[in-house]
Amino acid sequence: MTPRPFGATGLTVTPIGLGLAAVGRPAYIDVGRESDLGQHRSVEELERRAHDLLDAAQAAGVRYLDVARSYGLAERFLRSWLAKRGLFPGDPTVGSKWGYRYVGAWRLDAPVHEVKDHSLAALERQYAESVAELGDWLVLYQIHSATPDSGVLEDVAVLRALDGMRREGLVIGLTVSGPGQADAIRRALDVRVDGANPFGAVQATWNVLERSAGPALAEAHQAGWGVILKEVLANGRLARRDAYGGTALGEAAARQGVGTDAIAIAVALANDWVDVVLSGAVAVPQLESNLVAPSVRLSAADLESLATLTQPPERYWSERQALPWS
């Protein structure tokens, strides 16, 4: 991994980062978790798994790590690993998020796993919690899932609080999801608090199936924002060669001698406006397969062929919404 600037934020990242959403809590929206994890999902087992992934990522040169308040104990797992490693703030770069609260009580069968709350009280409470876990390691703090209908981008009190954090040296960002991602990004680009935009980063879903946020992400990059791509493997679906073996994705993987996951990540990295693509691996071999992606070279013909897999955003998000927590 070659370090690179994260937009104009002053932070340093690498082309692939590691997100801990899938190992910070027992249940998540990922295809194949039953075979990946089985019933081995105690706090101790998932912390050990998170540490193994973090060790492998560190050894491979990965320098961006992504957590959130709603990712169960992901912040705590990351803190214990950082302390164990004796690493210093700033290397790796650490980002977290506020706006969802984990309520799953460490149960696979919980009726609700997380609750959304974009109020000022939630920001103040969750920011204090994140700082208590991560301290000076926390350098990027993001609104978790700022959709056009959430109202958070019009909440003056929240925006002023975020701008205050920015003025104290924290990079402020937002994550977006759903078919209205592009609208949310453009609204955020237009936000002003006392003449300044508090935001300097955006994290969005972009993959070979769902590309609708691309133009807005390019605008964010042009504005100097750092750009992170999440769900590049479509919650694990694009890592399944059995599902995509006969498609352009499977054919490209066969030609290159790599997994479909590496091709999907390579397509994302081919965008000149992206800084970081997140791996959501739950096992070291998965991470190692993902990390092949920067060495994959795709031709213009490959990229054109892979573009045929693109779905209408409404279809993609409808199918994603139907995925079970497992």
N, C-alpha and C positions, 0 to 999 in steps of 0.2 A: 504494500500500500504506500503510495506516495502522498505525503501530506499536501493539502491545498487550502487556500483561503475559503472561509465560509461567507460568501458574498463580501460585503463591505463591513462586516460586523467586527473584524479584528480577531475573530476566533479561527482556529485551525481544525480541520476535519480530514477525513480520508474518504475516497469514493464509496466505500462500503462501511456502514456503521452497524452496530448490534443493538436491536431492541429487545427488551426483556418482558414484553407483554405476555408472551406465551409460557414463561417459566416463573412468573411472579405470583401466580394464583393457580389453583387446580383446574379450573375450567376456562376455556377460551373458544373463540370462533375460528377453529383451524381444522381443516380436513386431515384425518389420519392420526388424531391425538391418541386414539385407543391403542394403535400399534406402536406409536412413538413413546407413550408414557405408561400405558397399562394402568394399574392401580397404584403405581409408585408416585404418590402425589402428596405426601406429608410435607410439612414445612421444612423439615430437615433434608428430605430427599430433593425437593425443588431448590433449596438453597445450594446444595452440593452440585446439582445440575447447572445452576446459574454460574457458580464459580468455575466449573469445568469449561463452560462456554466462554466466560470472560478470560480465562487463562489462554484458551486457544486463540481468541480474538486478539489479545495483547501480543501473543507470540507472532501472529501473522501481520502485525502492524496496524490493526484497526484502532482508530483514535477518536471515534464518536460513539457514545453510549447513550441510549434513550430509555427513559423510564417515565412513570406517571403516578400520581397519587392513587388512581384507580387500578393500577396493576398489582393489586394485592400487597405483597411484601417486597416488590421489586426494588424500591428505593433502599430498603433495609439490606436486602441481599447485596446490592451494589456497594453500599457503605461498608459492609463487613469485608467484602473482597478488596476494596481500596485500602482499608486499614491493614488487612493481611498482607497485601502486596507492598505496603509502605510507599505508595505513589503520592505525588504532590499535585495539588489543584492545577488544572490547566492542561494536563497531559495524562489521560485522555480528556477530551471535551465532553462534558456531561450536560444533557438537557432533560428537563422534566416538564410536567403539565399539571394544570389544575382545571377543575370544572366537572369532573366525575368523581363519585365516591364509591369505593368498593363496599358492597353490602352482602357478599355471597357467603360470609361466615365459613369460608374454607370448605364449602360443600359443592360437590358436582351437581347435585339435584336442587340447588337453590332456585326458588321461583324467579328471583331477580338477582343479577350479579353486580350491577352498578346503577347508580342514580345520577342523573345530570343536574347540575346546579351552577349557573353562571352568575349568581348574585355576588355583590361586594363582600358580604359576610363569608361566603364560601371561598372567595379569593384570599381574603385575609387569613382565614383559618388554615386553608391548605398550603398557602405559602409558608406560614410558620411551621407547619408539619414537614414540608420539604426541606426547609433550612435546618430544622432539627435533625433530619436524617443525613443530609448531604453537605451542610455547611458551605465552605468556600468552594467546594467542587461544583456547586450549582451555578452555571454561567448562562444557561439558556432556559427561559421559563415561558411556556406556551399555553394559550387557551386551548383546552381540549375540545375539539369538534365545534368550531364556530360556524354554525350553519346560518343561512340567510334568515331563517325564522326564529333563531334562538334569542335575538335581541341584544346579544352581548356587544355587538359592534356599534350599537346606538346607546349603550348605557354609559352616560357621562361619568358617573362616579367610578365605575370599574375602569374606564379608560384613563381617568386621571390617576388612579392608583397604579395602574400599569406604567404610565408615563413617569410617575415618581420613581418606580423601580428602575426604569431605563436611565433616568438621570443619576441614579446611584451606581450605575455601572453594569446592570444586568441587561443582557440581550433579551428582548421581548419578542415572542412569535405567536403564531396561531397554527392549529391544525384544522383541516377541513375534511368533510366527508359528505357523501350523498351526491345526487345528481346536480345540486346547486353549488358545487365546489368553486367553479369559476366566478360565480356571482359573489360568493363570500370573499374570495381573494381580492377581487376588484373593489369591493366595499372597504376592505381593510387598507388597501392602497390609498384610498381617499380619506381615511380617518385623520383628523387633526385635533391635537390638544394643545392649546395656546400656540398654534401655528406649526407644531411639530407632529410628525407621525411617530407614535410610540413603537411601531413594529419594525423589526429588521429581519424576520425569518418567517417562512411558511413551510408546513409539512402537509402533503396532500397524497391521496391515493392516485397512482398512475401505474398502469400496466398494459400489456399488449391487448387486453380486453377493454379497458376503460382509459381512454386518452383525453377525455373532454376538458380536463383542467390544464392541458399543455399550453395553450396560448396565454392564459392568465399567469401561469407559472413563469413563462418567458418574460412577461411584463414585470413580474416581481423581481426576477433576476436582473433585468435592465435597470430597475430602481435601486439595485445594490443589495437586495435581500438575499440571505442564504436560503437555499431550496433543498428540502429533504423529501424524498419519495418513500412512502409506506405502502404496504400491501402490494408490493411489486409481484408477488407470487399468487395474488388473488386468494389470500387465506389458505395457501397450500395447494390450491387446485392446479396451478401451472407447474408444480413440481411433480405431477403424476404423469409419467411417461405412458401409462396405460390409457389415460384419458386423451392425451395429445399426440400419441405416437404417429398417427396417420395425417396429422396436420402440418402446416408450415413450421410450427414450433418443434414438433418431433423430428421432422426431416432435417432441420437445421442442427438439432442436437446430435443426430446420427452422423451427419457430415463432419461435425467438429469433434465428435467423440467425447461429448460432455453431457451432463444432465439437462433436462428441459429447464430446470431452475436457473442454471448458468446462462442459458440463452435469454430467458426472460429478463434477468438482471442486466445482461449485456445490452439488450434493447433499451432499457431505461437509461443506462449510462451513456448511450449514444446521443442523448439529448444534450446540447451544449449549454443548457440553462440549469442543469442539475448539479448540485454539490455532493450530496450524500444519498445513497440508496440503502435502505435498512434491510438487514437480514433479520428474520424472526425465527431463526433456527431454534429447535428444542434439543438438539443433540449435536455433538461435535462433528460427526461425519456430514450432517446436513450443512453445518457452517462451512466446513472445508469444501464441499461441493459448491456452495454459493460463492466462495472466495475465488473460484476459478474465473468468474465472470470478467474481471478487468483484463484478462489475457485473451479473451475471445474477440476475434476480429470478424465483424459482420459486413458483408458487401452491401452496396446500394440495392442490389437485387434481393438480398436476404431481407433487408428492412422493408422493402416494398411488399414482398411476399408475406411477411409477418403482420403487416398492417391489415391484411384481409381478415384477421381474427377479431378486429375491433367490433364491439357491440354498441348498440344505443345505450346511453347512460341509464335510462330508466330500466332497461332489461337487466343490465349488470347489477344495479343496486337492488332490484327486486330479488334477484337470485342470491345476492349476498345476504339480504335480510332474512332469507329462508334458511340460511345455514344455522345449525343448532350449536349451542354451547356444549362442549364435550370435554 
